[in-house]
Amino acid sequence: MSDIKEMDEDLSLLDSLSTIFPDSSRTTLRRMLQAGRVEVDGDIIHSAKHEVKKGQKIKIRTRSEIAPAPAKKTAGGRPIEVLFEDEHLFVLAKPPGLLTVATDKMENNTLHSRAVDHVKRGDKKRWAYIVHRLDKKTSGIIVFAKSEDVKMELQNQFADRDVERIYHAVVEGELEGNGVISNYLREDKRLRVLAFDSNVGGSKEAITEWESKKKGPNYTYVKLIIQTGRRNQIRVHMADMGYPLAGDKEHGAQSNPLNRLCLHASKLSFQHPISGERIAIIHNPPNRFLKLTKEN
């Protein structure tokens, strides 16, 4: 059963939670907020600085109440999975095989077009602003802004490397240990991404941290942290190591066990441009990724 408490004084939401749960650390209470477990007068609030007035009611939602909801339908009838949303920004789970934004072919079914449909359901004047992108074949977390100012602030965090981005992947072969790949990447005229040891011809620095998490007879489940977000960065880096991602024929993979690229953006953490709170979104990769490393 959910807990409901009527406040008898004006306090910040974090301080209010501290009075309700005096034995809980503030870190635990912040995680409760980030998980969407706290309502104030029926509205889910994520900001610890939110001011709670005397007489307002705080409800603590149970874990079962915040279980992932089925994917919503946009105005165009297309599915969309919302992981986090407030009046300033929203975070979606991108499926594999869907473009983030349209190319010069002007595709009308992209994650961005679905995001625009989503925000226009509440207000036809609203727009979804693109902050960053994921490759078409990659699945996982992506954030959109609801205003130009929020978009710019988030993009500045990406540029300053203040955003934590964690991926999980399955690579071909038996990979052990951990390490860091650091080089420079550049697209050629055919849009192929090439790697260089130094800054050559407009190439850009690319840094990927990798860690082997579970090794099987044919595949390895890998955790990856990117400090830079270059196009095809992880795919190129792992292929150059001799361990291409499963399903990545373009970069030398010999197998496609799941009929998709085995790469998933599983965590995104950033500072909320308005509240200043640290927001951490997690979307676990498909269970099938890990199952590929099991012994036959």
C-alpha positions as CSV (number, residue, x, y, z in Angstrom):
1,M,0.0,0.0,0.0
2,S,1.2,3.5,-0.9
3,D,2.1,5.9,2.0
4,I,0.4,9.3,2.1
5,K,1.5,12.1,4.3
6,E,0.0,15.6,4.7
7,M,2.7,18.2,5.4
8,D,2.3,20.6,8.3
9,E,4.9,23.2,7.2
10,D,6.6,24.6,4.0
11,L,9.7,22.6,3.1
12,S,11.6,21.5,0.0
13,L,10.6,18.1,-1.2
14,L,13.8,16.5,-0.1
15,D,13.5,17.9,3.4
16,S,9.8,16.8,3.5
17,L,10.9,13.3,2.6
18,S,13.5,13.4,5.4
19,T,10.8,14.1,7.9
20,I,8.7,11.2,6.6
21,F,11.7,8.8,6.5
22,P,14.1,10.0,9.2
23,D,16.2,6.9,9.1
24,S,16.8,7.0,5.3
25,S,19.8,8.7,3.8
26,R,19.4,11.7,1.5
27,T,21.0,9.6,-1.3
28,T,18.3,7.0,-0.9
29,L,15.6,9.7,-0.9
30,R,17.0,11.2,-4.1
31,R,16.9,7.8,-5.8
32,M,13.3,7.5,-4.8
33,L,12.6,10.8,-6.6
34,Q,14.6,9.8,-9.7
35,A,12.6,6.6,-9.8
36,G,9.3,8.5,-10.0
37,R,8.0,7.2,-6.7
38,V,7.1,10.5,-5.2
39,E,3.8,12.4,-5.8
40,V,2.8,15.8,-4.5
41,D,-1.0,16.3,-4.7
42,G,-1.2,13.7,-7.5
43,D,1.7,14.9,-9.6
44,I,5.0,12.9,-9.9
45,I,7.9,15.2,-8.9
46,H,11.5,14.5,-9.5
47,S,13.1,17.7,-8.2
48,A,14.5,17.6,-4.7
49,K,14.2,21.4,-4.6
50,H,10.5,21.4,-5.3
51,E,8.7,23.5,-2.6
52,V,6.0,21.6,-0.8
53,K,3.4,23.8,0.9
54,K,1.7,23.2,4.2
55,G,-1.3,21.0,3.7
56,Q,-0.1,19.4,0.5
57,K,-0.1,15.6,0.4
58,I,2.9,13.5,-0.4
59,K,2.3,10.0,-1.7
60,I,5.1,7.4,-2.0
61,R,4.3,5.0,-4.8
62,T,5.2,1.3,-4.4
63,R,7.6,-0.3,-6.7
64,S,4.8,-2.2,-8.4
65,E,3.1,1.1,-9.2
66,I,6.1,2.3,-11.1
67,A,6.6,-0.8,-13.1
68,P,7.3,0.0,-16.8
69,A,4.1,0.9,-18.6
70,P,3.3,-0.5,-22.0
71,A,4.5,1.6,-24.9
72,K,2.2,4.5,-25.7
73,K,0.7,5.3,-29.1
74,T,1.5,8.7,-30.7
75,A,-1.0,10.7,-32.6
76,G,0.1,8.8,-35.7
77,G,-0.6,5.5,-34.1
78,R,3.1,4.6,-33.7
79,P,4.4,3.1,-30.5
80,I,6.6,5.2,-28.2
81,E,8.2,4.2,-24.8
82,V,8.6,7.1,-22.4
83,L,11.2,6.6,-19.7
84,F,11.0,10.0,-18.1
85,E,9.1,13.2,-18.8
86,D,8.5,16.6,-17.3
87,E,7.5,20.0,-18.7
88,H,11.1,20.7,-20.0
89,L,12.3,17.4,-21.5
90,F,11.5,13.8,-22.1
91,V,13.5,10.6,-22.5
92,L,12.5,7.8,-24.9
93,A,13.6,4.2,-25.5
94,K,14.6,3.9,-29.2
95,P,13.9,0.5,-30.8
96,P,16.6,-1.0,-33.2
97,G,16.1,-0.3,-36.9
98,L,14.5,3.1,-36.4
99,L,16.2,6.3,-37.6
100,T,16.6,9.0,-34.9
101,V,16.0,11.7,-37.5
102,A,15.1,11.8,-41.2
103,T,17.9,11.8,-43.8
104,D,17.8,13.7,-47.1
105,K,15.3,11.0,-48.2
106,M,12.8,12.7,-45.8
107,E,11.6,9.5,-44.1
108,N,8.3,10.1,-42.3
109,N,8.7,7.5,-39.6
110,T,11.6,8.3,-37.3
111,L,12.0,8.5,-33.6
112,H,11.9,12.3,-33.9
113,S,8.6,12.2,-35.8
114,R,7.1,10.0,-33.1
115,A,8.5,12.4,-30.4
116,V,6.9,15.4,-32.2
117,D,3.6,13.5,-32.3
118,H,3.9,12.7,-28.6
119,V,4.4,16.3,-27.5
120,K,1.7,17.6,-29.8
121,R,-0.9,15.4,-28.2
122,G,-1.0,17.8,-25.3
123,D,-0.4,21.0,-27.2
124,K,-0.3,21.3,-31.0
125,K,2.1,24.2,-30.7
126,R,4.8,22.2,-28.9
127,W,7.9,20.7,-30.6
128,A,10.5,18.0,-29.8
129,Y,14.0,19.4,-30.1
130,I,16.8,17.0,-31.0
131,V,19.6,16.9,-28.5
132,H,21.7,13.9,-29.7
133,R,21.3,10.8,-31.8
134,L,21.7,7.0,-31.8
135,D,22.6,5.0,-34.9
136,K,19.7,3.5,-36.7
137,K,20.7,-0.1,-35.7
138,T,21.3,0.8,-32.0
139,S,18.6,0.7,-29.4
140,G,18.3,2.4,-26.0
141,I,18.0,5.7,-24.3
142,I,17.7,9.1,-26.0
143,V,16.7,12.5,-24.7
144,F,14.6,15.2,-26.4
145,A,14.0,18.8,-25.2
146,K,10.8,20.7,-25.3
147,S,12.4,24.1,-25.8
148,E,15.4,25.6,-27.7
149,D,17.0,26.8,-24.4
150,V,16.8,23.3,-22.8
151,K,18.2,21.8,-26.0
152,M,21.2,24.1,-26.0
153,E,21.9,23.5,-22.3
154,L,21.8,19.7,-22.8
155,Q,24.0,19.9,-25.9
156,N,26.5,21.9,-23.9
157,Q,26.7,19.1,-21.3
158,F,27.3,16.6,-24.1
159,A,30.0,18.8,-25.6
160,D,31.6,19.3,-22.2
161,R,31.5,15.6,-21.5
162,D,29.3,16.0,-18.4
163,V,26.9,13.4,-19.6
164,E,27.4,9.8,-18.5
165,R,26.6,7.4,-21.3
166,I,26.8,3.6,-20.7
167,Y,26.2,1.0,-23.4
168,H,26.0,-2.8,-23.4
169,A,26.9,-4.9,-26.3
170,V,27.7,-8.4,-27.5
171,V,30.9,-8.9,-29.5
172,E,32.2,-11.8,-31.4
173,G,35.0,-13.8,-29.8
174,E,36.2,-14.3,-26.2
175,L,37.3,-10.9,-24.9
176,E,38.9,-10.6,-21.4
177,G,39.7,-7.7,-19.1
178,N,39.1,-4.0,-19.7
179,G,40.7,-1.0,-21.3
180,V,40.4,2.3,-23.1
181,I,40.4,3.0,-26.8
182,S,41.4,6.5,-27.8
183,N,41.9,7.6,-31.4
184,Y,40.4,9.9,-34.0
185,L,37.5,9.2,-36.3
186,R,36.5,10.8,-39.6
187,E,33.8,10.0,-42.3
188,D,34.9,9.6,-45.9
189,K,33.0,10.6,-49.0
190,R,31.1,7.3,-48.8
191,L,30.1,8.0,-45.2
192,R,32.4,5.2,-43.9
193,V,33.9,6.0,-40.5
194,L,37.7,5.7,-40.6
195,A,40.1,5.6,-37.6
196,F,43.4,7.4,-37.3
197,D,46.0,7.5,-34.6
198,S,46.3,11.3,-34.8
199,N,44.1,14.3,-35.8
200,V,44.1,13.9,-39.6
201,G,41.9,15.8,-42.1
202,G,39.2,17.0,-39.7
203,S,39.0,13.8,-37.7
204,K,37.6,14.1,-34.2
205,E,38.8,12.5,-30.9
206,A,36.9,9.4,-29.9
207,I,37.3,7.7,-26.5
208,T,35.6,4.4,-25.4
209,E,36.1,2.6,-22.1
210,W,35.3,-1.1,-22.3
211,E,34.9,-3.9,-19.8
212,S,34.3,-7.6,-20.4
213,K,31.4,-8.7,-18.2
214,K,30.6,-12.3,-19.3
215,K,32.5,-14.5,-21.7
216,G,31.0,-17.4,-23.6
217,P,32.4,-19.8,-26.2
218,N,31.6,-17.6,-29.1
219,Y,30.5,-14.2,-27.7
220,T,31.4,-11.7,-24.9
221,Y,29.0,-9.4,-23.1
222,V,30.6,-6.0,-22.8
223,K,30.0,-2.8,-20.9
224,L,31.1,0.3,-22.7
225,I,31.3,4.0,-21.5
226,I,31.8,6.6,-24.2
227,Q,33.4,9.9,-23.3
228,T,32.7,11.2,-26.8
229,G,29.8,10.5,-29.1
230,R,31.1,10.1,-32.6
231,R,29.1,8.3,-35.3
232,N,29.6,4.5,-35.2
233,Q,32.3,5.1,-32.5
234,I,31.7,1.8,-30.5
235,R,31.2,-0.2,-33.7
236,V,34.5,1.0,-35.2
237,H,36.5,0.7,-32.0
238,M,35.5,-2.8,-31.2
239,A,36.0,-4.0,-34.8
240,D,39.5,-2.4,-34.7
241,M,40.3,-4.5,-31.6
242,G,39.3,-7.6,-33.5
243,Y,36.0,-8.1,-31.7
244,P,33.2,-6.7,-33.9
245,L,29.7,-6.4,-32.5
246,A,27.5,-9.3,-33.3
247,G,25.2,-8.4,-36.2
248,D,27.6,-5.7,-37.5
249,K,28.4,-7.0,-40.9
250,E,29.5,-3.6,-42.1
251,H,32.4,-3.8,-39.6
252,G,33.4,-7.4,-40.1
253,A,31.0,-9.5,-38.0
254,Q,30.6,-13.0,-39.2
255,S,27.3,-13.7,-37.4
256,N,23.9,-12.2,-36.8
257,P,22.4,-14.3,-34.0
258,L,19.6,-11.9,-32.9
259,N,18.9,-10.5,-36.4
260,R,19.9,-7.0,-35.1
261,L,23.0,-5.1,-34.1
262,C,23.8,-6.1,-30.5
263,L,24.3,-2.6,-29.1
264,H,22.1,-0.9,-26.6
265,A,22.4,2.5,-24.8
266,S,21.5,1.4,-21.3
267,K,22.2,4.4,-19.1
268,L,22.1,8.2,-19.5
269,S,22.9,10.6,-16.7
270,F,22.8,14.4,-16.9
271,Q,22.1,17.5,-14.9
272,H,18.5,18.8,-15.4
273,P,18.9,22.2,-17.1
274,I,16.1,23.8,-15.0
275,S,16.1,22.1,-11.6
276,G,19.9,21.4,-11.5
277,E,19.2,17.9,-10.2
278,R,21.2,14.9,-11.5
279,I,18.9,12.7,-13.6
280,A,19.9,9.1,-14.2
281,I,17.9,7.0,-16.6
282,I,18.4,3.2,-16.9
283,H,17.0,1.0,-19.6
284,N,18.3,-2.6,-19.5
285,P,19.5,-4.3,-22.7
286,P,17.5,-7.3,-24.0
287,N,17.9,-10.4,-22.0
288,R,18.9,-12.1,-25.2
289,F,22.2,-10.2,-25.2
290,L,23.4,-12.0,-22.1
291,K,22.0,-15.4,-23.1
292,L,24.4,-15.4,-26.1
293,T,27.3,-15.9,-23.7
294,K,25.9,-19.1,-22.2
295,E,27.6,-22.4,-22.8
296,N,25.9,-24.7,-25.3
